[in-house]
Amino acid sequence: MSARTLTMTDLLYDYLLSVNRPLPDVFTRLRAETSQLPMARMQISVEQGRFMELVTQLILAKKVLEVGVFTGYSALVVAQALPEEGTLIACDVSEEWTSIGRRYWQEAGVAHKIDLRIAPALQTLDGLLADGHVGTFDFAFIDADKTNYDAYYERILQLLRPYGLIAIDNMLWGGQVADETVQDEDTVALRALNAKLRDDPRVTLSVLPVGDGLTLALKRG
């Protein structure tokens, strides 16, 4: 037994990957293409994708939001876990990066489940609120510009049904959130949101050392 999370050595990490189910070929090829890009570090890890796949199915999600798409790996993971009638509204501002994802979504047979909105995410979220989607989403994933995380969170909380789930990426931020000497805009924003979520009575919270820190916030009924 261990009283704290294990240190993830390279040897143990390789073992962890080996005992997870192998990725389908289309997933592997999307990850490989993304790994060649200058911003490759923005892609979520394999194990985080597997976790999000499990959560999507566990909560029987049918209607999902994603803020921050990059090359579409997380959208691919979630979309293939949705039922045939499921919908993922994916928010991003980049035609360049998302065009990579579109190719793989089509190949994987999930493109019809993904409604990609190329626009500032706050504009898309405000539009959904205005169009009567309050309380209708089951699951949301936030992985975009850090300074707007709080604004995304507040809007998505309104859009979620009771007991809907928000997953927020990068909440440990390479450890920088724990170092008070680091005061750049992104780190300060994440640190403030961590403190806010800890004390937010509207959600049940779990901060996990998955990837770069994954926060799960369950909207209370």
C-alpha positions in Angstrom: 0.0 0.0 0.0 1.0 3.6 -0.5 -0.1 6.7 1.3 0.6 8.9 -1.8 0.7 8.6 -5.5 3.7 6.6 -6.9 6.5 8.4 -8.6 6.1 7.6 -12.3 9.6 6.4 -13.5 10.1 5.7 -17.2 10.1 2.0 -16.5 6.8 2.1 -14.6 5.3 4.4 -17.2 6.1 2.0 -20.0 4.6 -0.8 -17.9 1.4 1.3 -17.3 1.1 1.7 -21.1 1.7 -2.0 -21.7 -1.2 -3.0 -19.4 -3.7 -0.6 -20.9 -5.4 -1.8 -24.0 -3.5 -1.0 -27.2 -4.8 2.1 -29.1 -6.6 1.6 -32.4 -4.4 2.3 -35.3 -6.2 5.6 -36.2 -5.5 6.9 -32.6 -1.8 5.9 -32.9 -1.4 7.7 -36.2 -3.1 10.9 -35.0 -0.7 10.9 -32.0 2.3 10.3 -34.2 1.4 13.1 -36.6 0.8 15.5 -33.7 4.1 14.5 -32.1 5.9 16.1 -35.1 4.3 19.5 -34.5 6.0 22.4 -32.6 3.1 22.5 -30.1 3.0 18.7 -29.6 3.1 19.1 -25.8 -0.5 20.3 -26.0 -1.7 16.7 -26.8 -3.1 14.8 -23.8 -1.4 11.6 -22.7 -2.5 8.2 -23.7 -3.6 7.3 -20.1 -5.6 10.5 -19.8 -7.4 9.7 -23.0 -8.2 6.2 -21.7 -9.5 7.8 -18.5 -11.7 10.2 -20.3 -13.1 7.4 -22.5 -14.0 5.5 -19.3 -15.6 8.5 -17.7 -17.7 9.3 -20.8 -19.1 5.8 -20.7 -19.4 5.6 -17.0 -21.7 8.6 -16.7 -23.6 7.6 -19.9 -22.8 10.8 -21.6 -24.7 11.7 -24.7 -24.1 15.5 -25.0 -20.5 16.8 -24.4 -18.6 20.1 -24.6 -14.9 20.5 -25.4 -13.1 23.8 -25.0 -9.8 23.5 -26.8 -9.4 20.9 -29.6 -5.8 21.2 -30.9 -5.4 18.3 -33.4 -8.5 16.5 -32.1 -7.2 13.6 -30.1 -9.3 14.2 -27.0 -12.4 14.8 -29.3 -11.7 11.5 -31.1 -11.4 9.7 -27.7 -14.7 11.1 -26.4 -16.6 10.8 -29.6 -15.9 7.1 -30.1 -17.0 6.5 -26.5 -20.3 8.3 -27.1 -23.4 6.4 -28.3 -24.3 6.6 -32.0 -26.8 9.5 -31.2 -24.3 11.3 -29.1 -23.0 14.8 -29.8 -19.7 16.6 -29.0 -19.7 20.4 -29.5 -16.0 21.2 -29.9 -14.7 24.8 -29.5 -11.5 26.1 -31.0 -10.1 29.0 -32.9 -7.6 27.2 -35.2 -8.6 25.9 -38.6 -5.0 24.7 -39.1 -4.8 22.4 -36.1 -8.4 21.2 -36.2 -8.1 20.3 -39.8 -5.7 17.5 -38.8 -8.3 16.1 -36.4 -11.1 16.3 -39.0 -9.2 13.8 -41.2 -8.9 11.2 -38.4 -12.5 11.8 -37.1 -13.7 11.0 -40.6 -11.5 7.9 -40.9 -12.6 6.6 -37.4 -16.3 7.1 -38.4 -17.1 9.6 -35.6 -17.1 12.9 -37.6 -20.9 12.9 -37.5 -20.9 13.1 -33.7 -18.5 16.1 -33.6 -19.9 19.6 -34.1 -16.8 21.8 -34.5 -17.3 25.5 -33.8 -14.4 27.7 -35.0 -14.8 30.8 -32.9 -13.7 32.2 -29.5 -15.0 29.6 -27.0 -16.7 32.3 -24.8 -18.7 33.4 -27.9 -19.8 29.8 -28.5 -20.7 29.1 -24.9 -22.6 32.4 -24.6 -24.5 31.4 -27.7 -25.4 28.0 -26.2 -26.7 29.7 -23.1 -28.8 32.1 -25.1 -30.2 29.3 -27.3 -31.7 27.4 -24.4 -29.0 24.7 -23.7 -28.8 25.4 -19.9 -28.7 22.2 -17.9 -28.5 19.9 -21.0 -24.8 18.7 -21.2 -23.5 15.6 -19.4 -19.8 16.2 -19.6 -17.3 18.9 -20.5 -13.5 19.1 -21.0 -11.6 22.4 -20.7 -8.1 22.5 -22.2 -7.5 25.9 -23.8 -6.1 29.3 -22.8 -5.5 29.3 -19.1 -6.5 32.9 -18.4 -10.0 32.2 -19.5 -10.4 29.0 -17.6 -12.6 30.6 -14.9 -14.9 32.1 -17.4 -15.2 28.8 -19.2 -15.9 27.1 -16.0 -18.7 29.5 -14.9 -20.5 29.2 -18.3 -20.1 25.4 -18.5 -21.4 24.9 -15.0 -24.7 26.5 -16.2 -24.8 24.3 -19.3 -24.3 21.1 -17.3 -27.2 19.0 -16.0 -27.2 18.2 -12.3 -24.5 15.6 -11.6 -22.8 16.5 -14.9 -19.0 16.4 -14.9 -16.4 19.0 -15.8 -12.8 17.8 -16.5 -10.2 20.6 -16.4 -6.7 19.9 -17.8 -3.3 21.4 -16.7 -4.3 22.2 -13.2 -0.9 21.2 -11.7 0.9 23.1 -14.6 4.2 21.3 -14.4 4.3 22.0 -10.7 4.4 25.8 -11.2 1.2 26.4 -9.3 2.9 25.2 -6.1 5.8 27.7 -6.5 4.7 31.2 -5.3 7.8 32.7 -7.0 6.2 31.9 -10.4 3.8 34.8 -11.2 3.1 34.7 -14.9 -0.4 35.3 -16.0 -1.3 31.6 -16.8 0.1 30.3 -13.6 -1.7 32.9 -11.5 -5.0 32.2 -13.2 -4.7 28.4 -12.6 -3.6 28.9 -9.0 -6.7 31.2 -8.4 -9.0 28.7 -10.0 -7.6 25.8 -7.9 -8.4 27.8 -4.8 -11.8 28.8 -6.0 -12.8 25.2 -6.9 -11.6 23.9 -3.5 -14.2 26.2 -1.8 -17.0 26.1 -4.4 -20.1 24.6 -2.8 -21.7 24.0 -6.2 -19.4 21.0 -7.0 -17.8 17.9 -5.6 -14.1 18.1 -6.4 -11.2 15.8 -7.1 -7.8 16.9 -8.3 -5.8 14.0 -9.8 -2.1 13.7 -10.8 -3.1 12.5 -14.2 -1.1 14.1 -17.1 -0.4 17.7 -16.1 -3.0 17.6 -13.4 -6.7 16.8 -14.1 -9.4 18.3 -12.0 -12.9 16.7 -11.9 -15.8 18.8 -10.7 -19.2 17.2 -10.4 -22.1 19.6 -10.4 -24.2 19.0 -7.4 -28.0 18.5 -7.8 
